Structure formats: C-alpha cells, structure tokens
Amino acid sequence: MIKPKLTACAVAIALGAPTIATANDSAEMEKIRAEIQQMKQNYEARIQALENKLDQAQASAGKAEASAARAETTALQSGQGCVV
C-alpha cells in the first residue's frame, strides 16, 4: 500500500517539477533580458558621449586651423613671415 502512494507522489512531483522549473527559468530569463537591455542603454549612452566629444574636438580643430590661417595671413601681410 505504501508503494502505490509513493509512486503516485513521485509521479505528481515529476509532472509538477518542470512547471516549477519553467516558472523559475522564465523569471530568470526576464531578469537576464532586463540586464541586457540595461547594458545596451549604457553602451548607447557611452557611444553618444564619445560622438559628442569627437564633434567638439573637430570643431576646436577647425577653429584652430582658421586662427592659424589668419595669423599666417597677418604675418605675411606685415612682412614678418619666415622665409625658409
């Protein structure tokens, strides 16, 4: 008599265990998805910050080139240019 009850319990546990595991797996998968989404957002923010720094550096370089060109023109007009 104990064996049929034990067998019935074992069958019930065996059939119920995948459902419990699936629920845990589903929650774990959702947690992983949320972490991946956060990583993507952090990555995108870092890329945007780098692109902004690049734009600023290019703008500064353009201003420096324009300033150097004006200085060269002024030096040549005043006869202070170096002859090499």
Sequence and secondary structure as in RCSB ss.txt:
>XXXX:A:sequence
MIKPKLTACAVAIALGAPTIATANDSAEMEKIRAEIQQMKQNYEARIQALENKLDQAQASAGKAEASAARAETTA
LQSGQGCVV
>XXXX:A:secstr
 HHHHHHHHHHHHHHHHHHHHHHHHHHHHHHHHHHHHHHHHHHHHHHHHHHHHHHHHHHHHHHHHHHHHHHHHHH
HHTT     
